[in-house]
């Protein structure tokens, strides 16, 4: 059975979800049949074809006022502000990918159910969701009864696989995370008014401290770590690829060699965790589909105090995990 998918919001994540569906082997199980976005369909088609970060789309894209046609598959398009008014029942939608960044609570996302969709997957942390899922860490907790789930954030998807291994093998007492994060669309190219004085400043000219709930959200995915992790972000002048810097106090002393061996072993049995020993920089991880690429070159230990680094393509990897979560939700018991 091929699941019928709708995408609400055709921005960075929405477009990359569609690209990944066609280029990463998901098309045989999933078909996008509808896209709702307030933007012009011709411009959306152009942005799907050509992408500064991920390069030109390898397939074909055509458009008219009512549809996009991707690799011969017709996708109906609409521009409706209220999700409750979307034609999901008539289009027999199995799952909506909620990618606007606006409907990030259960109450708001439930409008898609009102419109006739069977399930909703939110591309952001979401309050009141039936479950917060980091694929590869806790996707086995999904149940058929779940209607609205959150895929957490790109940063939580990078942090959780690393934290899971460290806690299972060494025990985490507490931890602090800094994500050194590529700038996003919620920042300004030049200094312009913003409700956040940090994000009001030029994203291209400064390292910008920012807030993130990604570390705390690990507790939703791994309850045994609830209350043990916190963190912050520093937005930096790169367009894509970010880095988790995690410092934890362990229950026992360890060595860098032991930690690296544990992470290497874990990566060999994981679809989402990678392991790197090459002297690489952020650009080398662009378009990498893994949620978290542990960098063994930078592991530092002082007794029970441990610092590790892990890379992630904050767009592409997360978009792939949206698709993985969709299949996992469909196959849940």
C-alpha positions, 0 to 999 in steps of 0.5 A: 500500500502506498500512503497518500501524503499532503505537505502543508508548508512548502519551505525549506523542510517541505521542499526537502521532504519532497526531494528526499522522497524521490531521491532517497528511495521512499517513493515506492511507499509514499506518494505526495498528492497535495501541497498547500502553501500560500506562495505562487506555485510557479515560484515553488516549482522553481525553488524545488528545481534549483537549490543553493544548498542542495543543488539542482533537483535530479528529476523533472518538475512541471507546474500549472495553476492547479498542480505540480508534476514531479517525475510524472506524478501530479500533485495538486496545489492549494493556498488555504490559510485555515487547515480545517478547510483543506480538502484532505477528506476528498483527497483521501490523505493518510498523513499530513506533513505539517511544515509551516512552523505555525501549527505546533500544538496538538490543538492547532495541528488537529485542524488537519484531522478535522479536514479529513486527514488520518494522521499528522506529523509536525516538523517541529517540537509540539506541545500536546502531541501524542508522541515526540519521536526521534527516529532511530532512538524511540520510534519503537514507541509509536502506536497506531492510536497516535494521530498527531506526532512531533518529529522534534527538531533537527538538533534533538535528532542529532543530540538524542542518538549520542546521549542515548549511547552515552547514558546506556554505557556510561551513565549521564548525571547531567549535561550542557549542550551548545548547538553551533547552528547555521542561520535560518529564515527567522533571522535577518540578512541585515539589521532589521526589526525583530521581536528577538534583539539577537535575531534582529541582527545580521545573520551573515556578520555575527555569531549570535547567541540564541535559545533552544529547547533541543536539550530539554526535549531529549527528556521527551524522547528518553524519559530517563534523561528528563531534567538532566540536559539543558543548552543553548544555541549560537547561530553562525554565518553558514547557510547549512550544517550544524554542530552539537557540542555536548558536555556531560558529567558521567557516573564513572570515569572513562577515556576518550578511547573508550567513548570513541569505541562505544560510539563507533560500535553504536554507529555500526548498528544504527540507520541515523548515527554516523562515525567520523575520524577524518579531519573534516569541516562543516561543509563536508557534511552538507546533504548527509542524510544521517541525523548525527555524525559523531566526530571522534577527533574531538572527544575530550575527557577529564575524569567523569567530565566528557565533551563530544562533538557531532555534526548534522545537516540540519535540513536534509537529515531532518527531512529524511527522518520525517519520511522515516517517521511516517513509515514507522507510524504506518507500521506501528502496532 
